[in-house]
Amino acid sequence: MRGKILHRLRRSVYISEEYWQAQQPWDQHVLLIKAHHAASNGDLVYSHTSAARLWGLHVWNAPEQIHVIQRGRRGEKPGSTGVIRHTHSVPDGDVETLTGGIRATSRERTVLDCARTLPFELAVVIADSALQCGASLEKMHEMADGAPKSRFITRVRQVLAAVDGRSESAGETRLRLKLRALNFPQPVLQHEIRTAEGTYRADFAWPELKLIFEFDGDSKYRHAQPTAQVILDERKRETRLMEEGWTIVRVRWSHLDEPGLKQRLVRKYNEAFRNAAGRAA
């Protein structure tokens, strides 16, 4: 039997090339962090986007470098490829030990570190995901209030003011931020509507207008029934909603950066507004 082709993750750390190729990009990033941990012998704490990835948070469009806080002198050399070393201290209460003995900054500390260093939209995606995973927004505010004053604190407060744990994916977060930037009236997030075909949960809804904006991603289906059945059942509920006068606008990931998205969403909103006025007349 031929030997398996190996993929080098780090010095002295290898896995099967077949296994590597079968992983999603976000899982590959986690494997690289774990390989770094296996190849290191220092007192390391993973932070920033590396901690976010280890916690399983949504990390979108962020650099792939590994972030470590190195509290001792032992471990990997400063010039290690793809590694950003931070030498500042971190309180013991902001560090947690994860599966496999890997230490990382807490979810709350991770959000604040990412808010200081990442563009606004990327940081809010991570913060929303952290709230979904049980992080405390109150604790984040307390940590921000107790942090030394710096030019980064304004960025942190802007991110914390924008977070909403009801957004369940990076796409929903990005669409919510775009609606806010376009000065749309505040929608109801994860609005539940009962139909004869079951309960429909809308990502963004304006109930008085019978208008729904739905982000069309696959993350909502991952932990449920087989995808085909889930989609079929949801389409039945959508059909019943449309028969009852609801308008459903689906937004895909590829739409989020299209120049025409603003005009499309504004047009649909205005149509729904006029229809609501007609029903009330």
N, C-alpha and C positions, 0 to 999 in steps of 0.2 A: 504493500500500500504506500502510495506516495505521501510524503509529509505535507502537512498543511502549510499554506503560505501564511506567513506571519506579518502583522502590521506593527511597526514600532511606534509606541505612544510616547515613550520617554526613555531615558537611559536605563537599560536593563528591564524595561517593562514592555511586553509584547502581548498582543492578542491575535486571534484568528482574523485574517483579512476578510473572510466571508462574514464573520460576525460584525466586524467594523462596518462593512458596506451595507449591512442590513439595518443599521441604526439610523434613526432620524437625526438631523443636524444638532438639535438641542441635546439629544442623548450622547452624541459624540463629544460635545463640549464637556459634559459631566465626566465622561470617561477620561478625557485629557486631564481634568483636574484631579481625579482619583489617581491617575498614573503619576502626576507630579507629587502627590502626597506619598505614594509608595516609593518614589525615588529619593525623597528628602528625609533628612534626619534631624531637622531643626524644630524649634518650638514655633510652629506656624499656625496662623489663624487665617482662613480664607475670608475675603471681604469683597465689597462692591459687587460687580456682576458675577464674580465667581461664587460668592455666597448665595446670590440670588438663584443661580443655576443649581447649586447643591440643594437649596430649599425647594426646587421644583417650580419656581416662579416663572412667569412669562418674561422672557428677555428677548426683546425685538430690536434688531438692527444695531446691536451694541458690539464694540470691538471684542475680539476673541482672546485678548491677553488674560493671563491668570493673575489675579490680585491676591497678594498675601501680606499679612501684617507679621513681620518677623521680630519677635520680642527677644530673641537671643542671638548670639553670633554664629551658632552652628547652623548647618543646613546648606541649601543650594547657594552657589556663588552669585554675587550681585548681577553679573552679566548674563544670566541664564536666558536663553531665547524665549521670547513670548511671555515673560514674567515681569510684573510690576511689583516691586517691593515697597511696602510702606513701613516706616520705622517708628511712627507715632504709637503711643500707648493706647490701649483699649481696656476699659474696665472689665473685670471678670464677669460682672453681671450682663455684659453685652456679648458674651461668648457662649456658645452652646456646642455640645459634642453630638455629632450626628452618627448615623450608622457607619460602622467600620472605623470608628475612632477619629474621624475627620472633624476638626474643630472649625467652626465658622461663626461669623458675627450673627447675632440674633436677627430675626426678620425685621424688627423695628430699626435696629442700627443699620442694617443693610439698605433699607429704604432711604434713610438719611444720607448715607454715603453715596448712593446712586444719585440722589437729588442734588448733591453738591457737585457732581462730576459729569453727569450726562445731560444731553439736551432735554428740555422740558417734556416733550411728548414721550420719549423713551423712559424717563424717570416715572411718569405717571402710570405708564403701562405696568411697570414693576410694582409700584405702590398699590395699584388696584388689585393686582394679583396677590400681594401680601395680605391685604385685608380679606380676600377670598379664602386665604389659607390660615386665617385666625390671628393675624397680627393686630395689635391694638393701636388704633389711631390716637386715642387719648395718651398713650405712652409715648408715641412719636412726638406729639406736641410738647409733652413734658421734657423729652430729651432735647428738642429744639430750643425750648425756653432756657434750659440749663446749659446749653452749649456756649462756649466762648464766642463773643461777637466777632463776626468776620464778614467779608464781602460775599460769602456763600450763603449766609443765613437767609437772605432775601429769596434766593432760589429755592431753598428748602421750604420756606413758608408758602411760596407760590405752588409748589407741588402738593403740599399737604392740603392747601385750600381747594385743590382741584380733584382730589381722589374721591372715588365712589366704589365701594366694594361690590356693588350690584352689577358692575360690568364684568362679564365672565370670560372675556378673551381679550387679546391684544387688539383685535379688530373692533370690538365693541368700545373699548377705551378710545381708540383713535377716532371712531365715528362720533362718539360723545363729545370729544374735544373739538372736532370740526363744527358740530352743531352749535356749540358754545361760542366758537370764534365767529360764526355767521350770525350770532345774536338771535337764534331761534328761541321761541318760548320754551320754557323748561318742560321736557317730556316726562312722563312717568316711566321709570325703568322697571323692567321685568313685570309688566302689568298683566295680571291674569284675567282672562275673559272666558267665561263658561259658554260652551256651545253644545249642541246635541251630539257632537262627535268627541266630546271631552274638553278639557281645559286647555286653552291656548295661552302660552306665555310670550308676550311681545317684548322684544328688546327695548324699543322706544315707542311709546304710545301717547297720543293726544286723544283721550276718550271722548271729549266733547266734540271733536272733529271726526271721530271714527277713522283716525289715521294711524298707521303703524309703519315705522321704519325698522326693518329687520336686517341685521348683519348676517350674511349668508356664509358662515364658516362651518367647519366640521367639528369644532371643539365641543359643541353642545351634545354631540352624538356619541362621543367616545366611550362614555361609561354607561350607556343605556343598552337598548336592544340592538340587534343587527341594524346597521345603518339603513339598508333598503326599507325595512319595516318602519323604522322611526320616521323616515322621510315621507313614506306613504301615508302614515297616520297624520302627520303634520299637514300634508297637502289637503287631506280631507277636512281638517279643522279650518284651514285657510279658505277652502271653497265655501264652507258654511258661513264664515265671517263675511266674505265678499257678497254672498247672497243676502246678508243682513245689512249691507251698505258700508262695510269697512273697506278702506283702501290700504293695500299692503305694498310697500315699496321695498324691494330687496336690494341691498348694497353688498357687493362682493369686495374682497381685498383689493383686487385690481382697480376698482372704482375709486378708492380712497385718494389716489394721487392724480386722478384725471381732472383736467381744467373744467370740464363740463359738469362736475358733480354738484357744485353750488347751484347752478341754474336748474338742474333737474330736481333737486330737493326743494328748492324754493317754489318751483312751479307746482309740484305735487302738494306742497303745503297750502299754497294759495287756492288750488282747486278744491281741496278738502274744506278750507275755510268758507269758500263760496257755497259749497254743497250743504254745509252745516247751517249757514244762514238761510238757504232755501228751505231746509227742513223746518226751521223754526218759524218761518213766515206763515 
